[in-house]
């Protein structure tokens, strides 16, 4: 039963800013305002509690509510609140220190708040800002995470990671450690301009003496501009970022509840962070990356990517109302904007892909030897939709990425990813994803994750992504990508 007199609050807390929203029992917003950081790791538990109390008081004043009004439920979705024990301690501390602030308090992470805002029964939130992180929430309340380990050992697909790999590529090329798959002339100009460099030695000051992670992350937006202007090396860096983000979802796939996979929208993935502004350049890599790579990875037959249209403080309110046992009216369709849907009509398992794979390619291809025989796995058509680019996306992908899959990734599973992992992802990782990272995932671009996927993931687009991009992915200057890969 709706009780309009009840007031609920929710706070989205970040490392720099926080936002609070108050709603009445009808689900109508009565106040919203911005405040300071509420990350207790940065400001301490006591100061965090004090700022939360002040935010609530300020919001009540904005709503015209008496200061002695007690919230029925208060949800807190704060950065740094990943540990259940410390979350319970924070909630208990607020109830003890400010007993009239709220009758019920629940604390969760900022990632959890994003899912609660967008998805009624759970889903995945995939953050790609300065760093990256992925969290799965199942309908039973269980959560699983992937990534979020910071720029030293993680943050794959985040802005810092993209920028750092671009800089590393330039250093490795100058040291004759690698031959990049495309010209780095434009990329070098972008990096030197951004950091105001005269030569590469000047970069060392930014890396060590005056390191600023935000400065590095800011380079990614300019790399995206380079990709939009048709530079294939910039486009490749963003393809790799998309691939890495897709891998986060694939890594979580083994834990996803069937309930989340069988909705009309498929698996709902909430995308948060500034790097998603470069989606048009990451799209192909993301779809490639979300495909199974490990034995326990699952095929995700359909998924929908969503952007939040509101603050995740609303999700915090929903959590607070649930904690209070109150069914707060809500409309999730107003909270999100879908921007991409992927459909694979015929889900296939790794075992089935392997069974379909011709056994003609030798399992022990010599290292650093590009595959010369064409891939011939049966095509698996895939469907895509996009709320703005539906015709380009559906038609382009049908002749692009999925067609590219016929000679590339999905079909590249044939002689690449699967086939007993013969020449692709695993096979002792001989010619694929890792192989001590010689020909695989990283290898500081040797033949791996960003410098061409020579015998593994994408084969410098030879029979994979650019072959698909040429007919579908709207990848800038696809002909240049093809020319560059074929002349390599």
N, C-alpha and C positions, 0 to 999 in steps of 0.2 A: 504494500500500500504506500502510495506517495505521500510524503510529509514535507511540504514546502518549507516548514520552519527550520528543518535541520540544515546545518551548514557543514560542508566538507572542504578540506584543504589539500592541496598537493603542491610539492616543491620539486622542480627539476634543478638539481645543483651541479654546477660545473666548477672547474678549477679557477675560473676567472669571474664568472657571473652565475647568478641563480635566478629562477623565475618561480613565482608563486601564483596560483589560481585558486579562488574560492568559488564554490558552487552551492546552490541551495538543493533541497531534496528533490526538486523537479529536474535536476540536471542543467539548470540555467546558470551561466557564469555571472557572478556578481562583482568580481574584482580580479585584476591581473596586474602584476607589476614586477619590476626587475630589482634584484638586490645583489649583494656581494657574494663571493665564493663561500661555499659551505662544505668544502672538502676537508674532513677532519684530519687527514694525513698532513695537510698543509697548514692548518690553523689551530689544530688541537681539538680534542673532544669537547672541552668546556666552552670554548669560543664558538664552536659549531652549534651547540645547543642554544647559546645566547643569540646567535644570528637567526636561527630558525624561529625562535620566539619573537624577535623583532620583526621578521618578515610577516609572521601571522598578524601581529598587532597592526602593522602598516596596512596590510590588506583589509583587515576589519575596518580600519578608519576609512579607506577608500570606498568600501561597500556601504558605509554609513551604519555599521553595526556597533552596538555597545562594546566597549573594551572587555567587559566581563563575559562576553559570549564564549561559550565553550564549544569547540568543534566536535562534531560527532565522530569524525574520523579524520586522521591526518596521515597522508602517504608521503614518504620521502624517498625520491629516486636520485641518489647523489653519486657523483664521481668518487671513486675510491671505496665505495661500499660493496666490495665483492665478497667479504668474509662474513658468514652468518653470525659468528660469535660476536664480532665487533658491532654488527648491525643490531643485534639484540641488546647489546650494552648501550648503544646510542638511544634506542627506543625507550629502554627502561630508565635511562638517565633523564630524558625529557619528561616522562610521566612523573618521576620523583621530584625533579627540580621545579617543574612548572605544572603542578597537578590540575590546574584549571584551564590549561591550554587546549587539550583534546582528551576525549574519553578513550580513544583508541589510536595507537600509533603503530605504523609498520614502516620498516626501512628496507630498501633494496638498491641495487645499482642503477646508474643512469641508463645502461643498456636495457635492463629489465623494464624501465619506464617506457622506453620506446616501443617495446613489444606490447605492453599493456595498453598503450595509447592506440595502437593500430589494429590489434588482433584480439578477438574475444576469447579464443580458446588456446592461444599460443602461436608460436612461429619462430622465425629467426630474425635477429637484428644484426646487420652487418655494417660496422662503422669503418669509414675510411676518411679520416681527416688528416691531421699531422701523423697520427699512428693508425693502427687498424685493430679490429677486435670483432669477434663473432660470438653470439650467445643464442642458444636454442632453449626455448621454453615449451615443454610438452603440456598437454591438457591436464596431466596428473600433478602439475606443479614442479616436476623435476627439471633441472636446468643442466646444460652441458655447454662448455665453452671451447673456443679454439682461438689461439692468438692472444694479442693484448699484452705481450711481454716486453714492450719497450723497444727503442730503436737499436739497442746494442745486439739483441738476439731475436728480434721479431719485427712486428709492424709491417709485414709483407703487404704490398698493395697500398700502403699509406703514402702521404705526400713526401715525408722525409725519405722513405725507402726508395721512391722513384727518383728523387733528386740525387741521393747518394750513389745510386747505381749509374746514373748518367755521368756523374763526375768520375766515378771509378772507371767507366768505359773510356773516357778521354785519357786518363792516366795510363791505363793498360795499353791503349793504342799507341801512345807516345813512347812507351817502353817496349814496343814490339811484342807484347805479350799476347795480343789478340789481333785479328783482322775483323773489325765490325762488319755486320752484314750489309750496312748501307753507309753512305758518306756521313761523316760527323761534322762537316763544315758548319752547317746551320746550328747544330747542337752546341758546338764549341762557342759560336758567337753568342748564343743565348746565355750560356754559363758565364762567359767572361763579362758580358754586359751586366748580368744580375749581380755578380760579386765585385764588379769594377776591377777586373784583373788586367795586368799588363802581360803576365806570363803565368804558367801553371804553378810556379813557386809561391806566388801570392795566395794561392788557394790553401796552402798549409796553415796560414795564419787563421783562416776561417775554420779550419778543421780542428785546430788544437789550441792556439793561444786565445782566440776570441770566439769560440764556438757558440753559435746560437741555432738551436734546432729549428726555431721558427723561420730563420733566414733561409735555411736549407729547404724547408717545406714550401716556402714562397716561390722557389724556383719551379715547382711542378706546374703552377698555373701558366708559366711562360713556355714550358715544354708543351703543354696542351695547345697553346696558341700556335706553336710551331707545327704541331700535328694538323691543326685546322688549316694552316697555310700550305699543307702538302708535303712537309718534310717526312720522309719515310722512317728515319731513325727515331724521331720524336714519336711518331705513330707506333713504332715498335715497342718503345718503352711503356707506352700506355696499354698496348695489347698485353704486355707482360704483367702489368698491374691488374688488369682485368682477370687474367688467368690466375694470379695469386689469390685474388678475392674469391673467385669461383672455387678454388681449392679449399678455402675455409668452409664453404657450404658442403662440399663433397666430403670433407673430413668429419663433419657432424652428421652426415646422412645415416650412418649406422645406428644412431640414437633416435632418429625422428619417428614419432608415433604415426601409425598408419592413418589415424584420424586427420592429421595435418596434411597428408598427401592426397586425400580423397575428397577434398572440398572442391567446389566449382572453380575456385581460383587456383587450385593446386596449392603447393607450399607457398605461404606468404613470407616474403623477405623484406624487412624494413631497412632501407638504405639511408644511412645518416653520414654526414661529413662532406667537406668541400670537394673532395676528389670525385665524387659522383657527378659533379658538373661536367666532367670530361667523359661522360658515359658513352657518347657516340664513338669515341676512340677505344674504349675499354670493352665494348659490347661483344665483339668477336672473341676476345680472350676470355671473357667471363663465361661464355657459353662453352668454350673449349675446356676451361678449368673446372667446371662443375661436373663434367663427366667423370665416371669412376676411374680411379688410378690405383687404388689398393684393393686387395682381395675382399675386404669387408665393406668397401664403398658401395652405395646403392645407386641405381639409376633413379633420378628424379624425373618422373614422366611429365610433370607440369609444375611451373612455378610462376609467381607474379612478383615483380619488384615494385615496392611502394615507397613514396616519399611522404614524410609527415607534413601536414598542412597546418599543424598547431604545435604548441609546446608539449613536451612529454610530461609536463606537470598534470595534464589531464589523466594520463595513465596512472600517475601517482594518486590522484583523487580516486580513481576506480579501485585501486588497491586499498586505499583507506576505507572506502565504503564497504568493500568486501570484508575487511578486518572487523568492521562494525556490524556485519551481518545485514547490511541494507542493500537492496537491489536498486541501485541508482540508475535512472533512465539515461541511455547513451545512444549515440548514433555514430558508429565507427566509420561510416562512409563519408562523414564530414571531416574526419580527422586525417585522412590520407588521400593521396593521388597516385593511382597506379600509372606506371610509365613504361612497363615492358612485361610481356607475357611470353613464355616459352612453352611449347607443346611438343612432346615426342610421342607420336601416335602409337608406336609399338615399342614399349619398354623392353629392353634386352639386358640380360645379365652378362657379366664378364665371361662366364663359362660359355654362354651362347655365342658371344662374339668370337671367342677363341675357337669354338667348334666350326664357325663359318669361315674361318681364316684359312686361305690356301697355305699349304706347307712348303711352298716353293722357295721362299726366301731363306737363305742360310741363317741358322741361329747365332752363329759366331762371326758376324760381319766384322772385318778388321776395323779398328778404331780410326776415326777421322776419315772414313771412306763414305762419301755421300751415297745414298741408295740410288741406283740408276734404273732399276726395274720399276715399272708403274705399279701402283697399288690397285688391287682388283676386287676388294671386298664388295658384296652387294650393297647398293645404296640404301640408306635408311632415311627416308624423307622426314623432315622436321618442319614444324610450323611455328611461326613467330607472329606476334601482333604488337603494335605500338600505338599508344593513344594519339600521337601526332603523326607518325610516319608509317601508318598501318600498311598502306599500299607498298611503299618502298621496303618496309620491314618484312611483310609477309611474302611478297613476291621476290624481293631481293634475297631474302634468306633461302627461299625455296630453290633459287638458282645459284645462291651464293654459299652461305655457310654450310647448309645441308649438302649442297652439291659439292662444296669444298670438302665436306666430310667424306664424300665418296672417294675423293683422292687424298683426303687429309686426315682430320682428327678422328671423326667417328669411324671412317674407313681406315684412317690412320691407326685406329685401334687394331686394324687387321694385321698390318705388318709393323705397327708401332706399339700402341699401349698394351694390347692384350696378346693374342697369339702365343698363349703361354708366356706372354710378355717377351716374345722372341727377340725382336730388334728394337723394341720401343722402351716402354716405361721401366720395366724391371730387368728381366733376364740377367740376374746378377747385376742389373743396371749397366749391362755391357755397352750398349749403344744408345741408351735412352736417357731416362730422367736424371739419374745420378752418376753411376759408374765412377764412384769416387769423385763425382762431379766432373769427370773428364769430358764426357760428351752429353751431359745431362743438365740438371736443373740449374746449377750455379756456375762452377768452374770459372768464376770471374769473367763470364762471357766467353769462355774458350770456345766451346761449341754448344753452349747450353742454354740456360733459361732465357737469356735475353739476346744472345748474339747469334741466334739462328736455329736452335733446336736441331742441329745438323742431322743427327741420325735418330732423333727421338721425337720430341713433342710436336714440332711443327715443320721441321725440315726446311728452315729458312723460307717458309711459305712455298717451297717448290711444289709439293703435292698437297699442301695443306691450306693454311689460312688465306694466303694471298690468292691462291687458286680459287678459293671460295670468295674472297673479297672481290676478285675481279668481276664476278657476276652478281654480287649481292650485298656485301657488307658495307657499302658506302665508305670503304676505307680510303682515305684521301690518296689520290694518285695511285690507284691499284696497279696500273700499268708499270709505274716506276718500281713498285715493289716486286713485280714479276721480273722486270728487266734486271733489277739488282740481284735477285736470288738466282736467276738463271745464268748470270755472268760470274757468279761467285766461284 
